[in-house]
Amino acid sequence: MPVTVPPSLLIVLEVLRPCFTAPSFATMSALVTGALSAGGPRTVTGMWQAAGLAGQAHWSRAHRFFSRAVWDLDQVGLALARAVAERFMPEGAAVTVAVDDTLFHRYGRHVHGAKYQHDGSAKGRDGIGRGNCFVIVGIVVAVPFMARRVCLPVLFRLHIHKTSTSKTEQARAMVDLLAQTLPGRTIHVVGDALYRGPAWRGLPQRVTFTTRLAANAVLYAPEPPRTGKRGHPAWKGERLGTATEMAATATWTRTRVTRYGVTEAVDLAVITCLWWGSLHRTPVRVVLVRDLDETRPYTLALATTDLTTNGERIVARYASRWSIEQSIKDAKQLLGAGDAQNRLPAAVERTTPLSLANLTILVLWYDHAGQPATDLNTRRHEAPWYRHKRHVSIEDMITAFLRTRITHITAAQDTSTLFGPSHPTSQPIAA
């Protein structure tokens, strides 16, 4: 197989070498290169062709890599998680982890795991689509060359309706793996309202969970002290009511919070209590947020098992959950996640997740080899109407990778094949 992978990408992919055999690592490197540089659909053969291997090696090698090769997707994701934590976070710093799921449309009757299920992007009132649904766990980081926090996907589970465990239980299993892989770090998990539930009971001491509070959730005061009287001791205190009822009697404090890149003043109330119906005896804090122009009792209600962090940071942490939505969009629209058309169980469970992980690989590569200042100047020159552009985007990173790969291929080839043996510049150029 000819060398088609830029050396700078190989340096990044080196963290994944222990997850594969030598032939599988070569195949994986070529497929990642093809996925990051393809101009058309990122099907398996599309990635193979974009890697420059059409006619050089049989395409069945790419299909076998996903359907039959011996490698573990969790090991790949955990290796990427360690690389992300080492690259973008100080040693021992807390890690914010976002969980979500998305549907990739597939319609064949024989596609493994394809079912009719909820589709957040579906048009119409039913919100139903057919395809493969993946639960995704990503690490939210701040990178120096982007204006926003970015979520880097690392772990994945195929969710099959009425067959798999619940999405919440799948997310909890992946978070437990991540906590074992990043010892010594506090893990702050954030998820939308779909991911609340009993699966988050009994979290390790250094793992917290934050989500939106259900509007009809009834809260109770913390467990009262033992009275010494006969009978079973009380596990919960007096009824505090729903978030609306609590907001009517809460003590509000005027403060400033940062959400979605904007810092503004809001009223905040924090109440320690028990969410009996969901987390049972696990103590939680309810953070009520009320905008200054809001006429309702509250704007947002959050429930968190983090009992030490102040309310302002809890609100900002939950707002960072939106980054996983943007990452899913970028992976689908820019990196072709979901383009693959394979049907076998192992292939379905591996191909789309690896396409999502390509976003993480791309950001790691750009942090290692990218030139933000040069790329920004080039972009402003090509599109002068972007007057306020100050940071690179995912699309800019893909363009930078294309330039790097083209430069690498051009420098590595023998120019005598281009100009003929008599041309004065027909000398091999060292890579």
C-alpha positions in Angstrom: 0.0 0.0 0.0 1.6 3.4 -1.0 2.1 6.0 1.7 -0.9 8.4 1.4 -1.1 9.6 5.0 0.5 12.9 5.9 3.3 12.5 8.5 1.6 15.1 10.8 -1.6 12.9 10.9 0.4 9.8 11.6 1.9 11.5 14.7 -1.6 12.1 16.0 -2.8 8.6 15.1 0.1 7.1 16.9 -2.0 7.1 20.1 -4.3 4.5 18.4 -1.6 2.1 17.3 -1.9 -0.2 20.3 -5.6 -0.7 19.5 -4.9 -2.3 16.1 -2.7 -4.9 14.4 -0.1 -3.5 12.0 -2.3 -4.1 8.9 -5.4 -2.8 10.5 -3.6 0.4 11.7 -2.4 1.0 8.1 -6.0 0.5 6.8 -7.4 2.8 9.6 -4.9 5.5 8.8 -5.8 5.4 5.1 -9.5 5.5 5.8 -9.2 8.5 8.2 -7.1 10.3 5.6 -9.8 9.6 3.0 -12.6 10.7 5.3 -10.9 14.0 6.1 -10.1 14.8 2.4 -13.0 13.3 0.4 -14.8 15.6 -1.9 -17.8 13.3 -2.3 -19.8 11.0 0.0 -17.8 9.3 2.7 -19.0 5.8 2.0 -16.4 3.0 2.7 -15.3 2.9 -0.9 -15.5 6.7 -1.1 -13.0 7.0 1.7 -10.9 4.3 0.1 -10.9 6.2 -3.2 -10.2 9.6 -1.5 -7.2 8.0 0.2 -5.7 7.3 -3.2 -5.9 3.5 -2.9 -8.3 2.7 -5.7 -6.4 0.4 -8.0 -3.6 0.1 -5.5 -5.3 -2.3 -3.0 -8.5 -4.1 -3.2 -11.5 -2.3 -1.7 -12.6 -5.4 0.2 -9.8 -4.6 2.6 -11.7 -1.5 3.8 -14.9 -3.4 4.2 -13.2 -6.2 6.1 -11.7 -3.6 8.4 -15.2 -2.7 9.7 -17.0 -6.0 9.4 -14.4 -8.6 10.5 -11.1 -7.1 11.7 -10.3 -7.6 15.4 -10.3 -4.3 17.2 -12.4 -2.7 19.9 -14.3 0.6 19.4 -14.2 1.4 23.1 -10.4 1.1 23.2 -10.1 3.5 20.3 -12.4 6.0 22.0 -10.6 5.8 25.4 -7.3 6.3 23.7 -8.7 9.4 22.1 -10.1 10.5 25.4 -6.7 10.3 27.1 -5.1 12.3 24.2 -7.8 15.0 24.5 -7.4 15.3 28.2 -3.6 15.5 28.0 -3.6 18.0 25.1 -6.3 20.4 26.1 -6.6 20.2 29.9 -4.2 20.9 32.8 -3.1 17.9 34.8 -5.8 16.9 37.3 -8.4 19.4 36.0 -12.1 18.5 35.9 -13.5 17.1 32.7 -16.9 18.2 31.3 -18.6 15.4 29.5 -21.7 15.8 27.3 -24.1 13.0 26.4 -26.6 12.9 23.6 -27.9 10.8 20.7 -28.7 11.2 17.1 -30.4 9.3 14.3 -28.6 8.4 11.0 -31.2 7.6 8.3 -31.0 4.1 6.9 -33.9 2.5 5.1 -32.8 -1.0 4.0 -34.7 -3.9 5.5 -31.5 -5.8 6.2 -29.5 -3.0 7.8 -28.6 -4.1 11.3 -30.3 -2.1 14.0 -32.3 0.2 11.7 -35.7 1.0 13.3 -38.4 3.6 13.2 -37.7 5.8 16.2 -37.5 9.4 17.4 -35.7 11.8 15.0 -35.0 15.3 16.3 -34.4 16.6 12.8 -37.6 15.0 11.3 -40.1 17.3 9.5 -43.7 17.1 10.5 -45.5 16.5 13.8 -44.6 12.9 14.4 -40.9 13.4 14.7 -40.2 9.8 13.6 -37.4 8.6 11.3 -35.9 5.2 10.3 -32.3 4.5 10.8 -29.5 3.7 13.3 -29.5 5.7 16.5 -26.2 6.2 18.3 -25.7 7.4 21.9 -22.6 9.6 22.0 -20.3 10.7 24.8 -18.0 13.6 24.1 -15.5 15.7 26.1 -16.1 19.4 26.1 -12.9 21.4 25.8 -11.7 24.9 25.0 -9.2 25.0 22.2 -7.0 28.1 21.6 -7.9 28.5 17.9 -11.7 28.4 18.2 -14.1 31.0 19.6 -16.4 28.4 21.2 -16.1 25.4 23.3 -16.1 22.2 21.2 -17.3 18.7 22.1 -15.0 16.0 20.9 -16.8 12.6 20.5 -15.0 9.6 22.0 -17.5 6.8 23.0 -20.5 5.4 21.2 -23.3 2.9 21.6 -25.7 1.7 18.9 -29.2 2.0 20.4 -31.7 -0.5 19.1 -35.3 0.3 20.1 -36.9 -2.4 22.4 -33.7 -4.4 22.2 -30.8 -2.5 23.8 -30.8 -1.1 27.3 -32.1 2.4 27.6 -30.2 5.3 26.3 -29.6 6.6 29.8 -28.2 3.3 30.9 -25.9 3.1 27.8 -24.7 6.7 28.6 -24.0 5.7 32.2 -22.0 2.7 31.2 -19.8 4.8 28.9 -19.3 7.5 31.6 -18.1 4.7 34.0 -15.6 3.6 31.4 -14.4 7.2 31.0 -14.0 7.7 34.7 -11.9 4.6 35.0 -9.7 5.8 32.1 -9.2 9.3 33.6 -8.3 8.5 37.2 -7.7 11.5 39.4 -10.0 13.8 37.4 -13.5 14.9 38.4 -16.0 14.1 35.7 -19.0 16.5 35.3 -21.6 14.9 33.0 -24.3 17.1 31.4 -27.3 15.8 29.4 -30.6 17.1 28.2 -34.0 16.1 29.8 -34.1 12.8 28.0 -31.1 11.5 30.0 -32.5 12.0 33.5 -33.5 8.8 35.4 -32.5 6.2 37.9 -29.4 5.2 36.0 -27.5 8.1 37.6 -28.0 6.8 41.1 -24.9 5.7 43.0 -22.4 7.7 41.0 -18.7 7.6 42.1 -17.7 10.4 44.4 -15.8 12.2 41.6 -18.6 12.0 39.0 -21.5 14.5 38.9 -24.5 14.7 36.7 -26.5 17.8 35.6 -29.7 17.9 33.7 -32.9 19.9 33.2 -35.5 19.3 36.0 -38.8 17.9 34.8 -41.6 20.5 35.1 -43.8 18.1 37.1 -40.9 16.7 39.3 -41.8 16.9 43.0 -38.8 17.8 45.3 -38.4 17.0 49.0 -36.3 18.4 51.8 -33.1 16.4 52.5 -33.2 13.4 54.8 -33.9 14.5 58.3 -31.8 13.5 61.3 -32.7 10.3 63.2 -35.2 10.9 66.0 -34.3 7.7 68.0 -38.0 6.7 68.0 -39.3 3.3 67.1 -40.1 2.6 63.4 -38.3 3.1 60.1 -36.4 6.4 60.0 -37.6 8.9 57.4 -35.6 8.9 54.1 -36.9 12.2 52.9 -38.0 15.5 54.5 -41.1 17.5 53.9 -42.5 18.1 50.5 -41.1 21.2 48.8 -43.2 21.0 45.7 -42.5 21.4 42.0 -40.0 24.0 40.6 -42.9 26.4 40.1 -44.0 26.1 43.7 -40.4 26.4 45.0 -39.8 29.5 42.8 -42.6 31.3 44.6 -40.9 31.1 48.0 -37.2 30.9 46.9 -34.6 33.5 47.9 -33.3 35.0 44.7 -29.9 36.5 44.1 -29.0 38.9 41.3 -25.8 37.6 39.6 -24.1 37.3 36.2 -23.9 34.1 34.2 -22.2 33.2 30.9 -24.3 31.2 28.5 -23.7 30.5 24.8 -20.9 33.1 24.7 -23.0 35.9 26.3 -22.6 37.2 29.9 -25.7 38.7 31.3 -27.5 39.4 34.6 -30.1 37.0 35.9 -31.8 36.1 39.2 -30.6 32.8 40.7 -31.9 30.5 43.4 -30.2 27.3 44.7 -32.0 24.8 46.8 -30.6 21.6 48.2 -33.2 18.8 48.2 -34.1 15.3 47.0 -35.5 14.4 43.6 -37.2 11.3 44.9 -38.8 10.1 41.7 -35.6 10.1 39.7 -32.5 10.0 41.9 -34.2 8.7 45.1 -31.9 9.3 48.1 -29.1 11.0 46.2 -28.9 14.6 47.3 -29.2 17.2 44.6 -29.2 20.9 44.2 -31.9 22.6 42.1 -30.7 25.7 40.4 -33.5 28.1 39.3 -32.7 30.7 36.7 -35.0 33.7 36.0 -34.2 36.2 33.3 -34.8 39.8 34.3 -37.5 40.3 31.7 -39.2 37.0 32.5 -42.8 37.0 33.7 -43.0 33.3 34.5 -41.9 32.0 37.9 -38.5 30.8 36.4 -36.8 30.5 33.0 -34.7 27.4 33.6 -34.6 24.7 36.3 -31.5 22.5 36.6 -30.9 19.5 38.9 -27.3 18.6 39.7 -25.6 16.1 42.0 -22.7 18.6 42.3 -23.1 19.9 45.9 -20.1 22.2 45.9 -19.9 24.3 42.7 -21.7 27.6 42.8 -24.9 28.2 40.7 -23.3 30.4 38.1 -20.8 27.7 37.1 -23.5 25.1 37.1 -25.5 27.1 34.6 -22.5 27.7 32.4 -21.6 24.0 32.5 -25.0 23.0 31.4 -25.0 25.6 28.6 -21.8 23.9 27.3 -23.9 20.9 26.5 -25.0 22.6 23.3 -21.5 21.9 21.9 -22.3 18.3 21.3 -25.3 19.3 19.1 -22.9 21.4 17.0 -20.4 18.5 16.8 -23.0 16.1 15.6 -24.0 18.6 12.9 -20.4 19.2 11.8 -19.7 15.5 11.7 -22.8 14.8 9.6 -22.5 17.8 7.2 -18.8 18.3 6.9 -17.3 14.8 7.6 -20.0 12.6 6.1 -20.8 10.7 9.3 -23.7 8.4 8.4 -22.8 8.2 4.6 -21.7 4.6 4.9 -24.1 2.0 3.5 -22.9 -1.2 5.1 -25.4 -3.6 6.8 -23.5 -6.2 8.8 -23.7 -5.8 12.6 -20.0 -5.2 13.3 -19.8 -2.8 10.3 -22.8 -0.8 11.4 -21.6 -0.5 15.0 -18.1 0.6 13.9 -18.3 2.7 10.7 -20.5 5.6 11.9 -18.8 6.0 15.3 -15.4 6.1 13.6 -16.7 8.8 11.3 -17.8 10.8 14.4 -14.4 10.2 16.0 -12.8 11.8 12.9 -13.9 15.1 14.3 -11.8 14.5 17.4 -8.9 13.3 15.3 -9.2 16.4 13.1 -9.1 18.8 16.0 -6.1 17.0 17.6 -4.3 17.1 14.2 -5.0 20.9 13.8 -3.7 21.6 17.3 -0.5 19.7 16.4 0.1 20.9 12.8 -2.4 23.7 12.1 -1.4 27.3 11.4 -4.4 29.4 12.6 -3.0 32.8 11.7 -2.2 31.7 8.1 -5.5 30.0 7.7 -7.4 33.0 8.9 -5.6 35.4 6.6 -6.2 33.0 3.7 -9.9 32.8 4.6 -10.3 36.6 4.9 -8.6 37.0 1.5 -10.9 34.5 -0.1 -14.1 35.7 1.6 -13.6 39.4 2.6 -17.2 39.7 3.6 -16.4 37.8 6.8 -15.2 41.0 8.5 -15.5 39.8 12.1 -13.9 36.3 11.6 -11.3 35.9 14.4 -11.1 32.1 14.8 -10.9 29.1 12.6 -13.9 26.8 12.0 -14.2 23.0 11.4 -14.5 23.8 7.7 -11.2 25.8 7.9 -9.5 22.8 9.5 -10.7 20.4 6.8 -9.3 22.9 4.1 -6.0 23.0 6.0 -5.8 19.3 6.0 -6.5 19.1 2.3 -3.6 21.6 1.6 -1.3 19.6 3.9 -2.1 16.4 2.1 -1.8 17.8 -1.3 1.6 19.3 -0.4 2.7 16.0 1.0 1.7 14.0 -2.0 3.2 16.5 -4.4 6.5 16.6 -2.5 6.7 12.8 -2.3 6.1 11.9 -5.9 8.7 11.5 -8.7 8.2 14.5 -11.0 9.7 12.7 -14.0 6.3 11.0 -14.4 4.8 14.5 -14.8 7.3 16.3 -17.1 9.1 13.5 -18.9 12.8 12.4 -18.6 14.1 15.4 -20.6 12.5 18.2 -18.5 15.1 20.1 -16.5 13.0 19.9 -13.3 12.4 16.1 -13.6 14.2 15.2 -10.3 12.6 13.4 -7.4 11.7 15.7 -4.6 12.2 14.5 -1.0 9.1 14.2 1.1 
